[in-house]
């Protein structure tokens, strides 16, 4: 099953496409960030993100989009911007008939590391270990997107069982 994970933002939006055949066979197909120019008007930034996501959905045809839910203690300007980006994600998913699921960063940290207050470094290491990658994903936004997709696998498909450490 292909899953797209999203770390929403209007300046930088992390995304990741993973494919899971079963709980012992999950592959990272692509991860990166969509970056918008600060010189663009807000509407143009949102259109760029929408078009980028639409292209990813068309190319990979995931069954599920997992979006990071807004953390409510952020400042209002950031919350509005992230909310707009999340709306673009939901619209792109709806147009492509892709189911959307949301998790908070706290849920992702708890599910992937066992600790809800894990650091960025701990999350990078967890993602690397789960997917058996040769090195960590350096972009925090891209790594967070991978974590969102992995959350869905662990929580929804594999009922929080240990699908991660097959050493």
C-alpha positions in Angstrom: 0.0 0.0 0.0 1.4 3.4 -1.0 1.0 6.2 1.6 2.0 9.9 1.3 3.0 11.7 4.5 2.9 15.5 4.7 4.5 18.0 7.0 2.5 21.0 6.0 3.8 24.6 5.6 3.5 27.3 3.0 7.2 28.1 2.9 8.4 24.5 3.0 6.2 21.4 2.8 7.8 18.1 3.5 6.4 15.0 1.7 7.2 11.3 1.7 5.9 8.4 -0.3 6.3 5.0 1.3 5.1 1.6 0.1 4.3 -1.2 2.5 3.8 -4.7 1.2 3.6 -6.1 4.8 4.8 -5.1 8.2 8.3 -6.4 7.4 8.6 -4.9 4.0 8.2 -1.1 3.9 10.2 1.1 1.4 10.7 4.8 1.1 10.0 5.6 -2.5 10.6 9.4 -2.3 11.0 12.2 0.2 11.7 15.8 -0.3 10.3 19.3 0.4 8.3 21.6 -1.8 9.7 25.1 -1.3 7.9 28.3 -2.3 9.5 31.6 -2.9 9.0 34.3 -0.2 8.5 36.7 -3.1 5.3 35.0 -4.2 1.8 36.2 -3.0 0.1 33.8 -0.6 -2.3 32.6 -3.3 0.6 31.8 -5.7 2.4 29.9 -3.0 -0.7 27.8 -2.3 -1.2 27.1 -6.0 2.4 26.0 -6.3 1.9 23.6 -3.4 -1.4 22.3 -4.7 0.1 21.7 -8.2 3.1 19.9 -6.6 0.9 17.7 -4.5 -1.5 17.0 -7.3 1.5 15.8 -9.5 2.8 13.5 -6.6 -0.7 12.0 -6.2 -1.0 11.4 -9.9 2.4 9.8 -10.2 2.3 7.6 -7.1 -1.4 7.0 -6.6 -1.3 6.5 -2.8 -4.3 5.1 -1.0 -3.9 7.4 2.0 -2.5 10.9 2.8 -1.3 11.4 6.4 -1.1 15.1 7.4 0.5 16.4 10.5 -2.2 18.1 12.7 -1.6 21.6 13.8 0.0 22.1 17.2 -2.2 24.7 18.9 0.5 26.5 20.9 2.1 28.0 17.9 1.7 31.7 17.1 -1.4 32.8 15.2 0.4 33.8 12.0 2.1 30.4 11.8 -1.1 28.5 12.7 -3.0 30.3 9.9 -0.3 29.6 7.4 0.0 25.9 8.3 -3.8 25.7 8.2 -3.9 27.0 4.7 -1.2 24.5 3.7 -3.2 21.7 5.3 -6.3 22.8 3.4 -4.4 22.6 0.1 -3.3 19.0 1.1 -6.9 18.0 1.9 -8.2 19.5 -1.4 -5.5 17.7 -3.5 -6.3 14.4 -1.7 -10.0 14.8 -2.1 -9.6 15.6 -5.8 -7.5 12.4 -6.2 -10.0 10.4 -4.1 -7.3 9.7 -1.5 -8.3 9.2 2.1 -6.8 11.6 4.6 -5.7 10.9 8.2 -4.2 13.3 10.7 -1.7 12.8 13.6 0.0 15.2 15.8 3.8 15.4 16.1 3.3 14.1 19.7 1.5 11.0 18.4 4.2 10.3 15.8 7.0 10.6 18.4 5.1 8.3 20.8 4.4 5.7 18.1 7.8 5.7 16.6 10.1 6.2 19.5 8.0 5.2 22.5 8.4 8.8 23.9 6.1 11.7 23.1 8.8 14.3 23.7 11.4 12.8 21.5 13.9 15.2 19.9 14.3 15.8 16.2 17.5 13.7 16.3 15.7 10.8 18.0 13.0 11.0 15.3 15.5 11.0 12.5 17.2 7.9 14.0 13.8 6.1 14.4 12.9 6.8 10.8 16.3 5.6 9.6 16.0 2.4 11.7 12.5 1.6 10.8 13.2 1.9 7.0 16.7 0.5 7.3 18.1 3.6 5.6 21.9 4.0 5.3 21.7 7.5 6.8 19.3 9.9 8.4 17.0 12.1 6.4 18.6 15.5 7.0 15.6 17.8 6.2 13.4 18.0 9.3 10.4 18.6 7.1 11.0 15.6 4.9 11.7 13.4 8.0 8.6 14.6 9.7 6.6 13.7 6.5 8.1 10.1 6.6 7.2 9.9 10.3 3.6 10.8 9.5 3.3 8.0 6.9 4.9 5.5 9.3 2.4 6.5 12.0 -0.4 5.3 9.8 1.3 2.0 9.2 1.9 1.4 12.9 -1.3 2.7 14.3 -3.9 1.8 11.6 -2.6 -1.1 9.7 -0.4 -3.0 12.1 -2.3 -2.1 15.3 0.7 -0.6 17.0 2.6 -3.9 16.7 6.3 -3.7 16.3 6.9 -3.6 12.6 10.0 -1.5 12.9 12.9 -3.5 14.3 13.7 -6.6 12.4 17.4 -6.9 13.2 
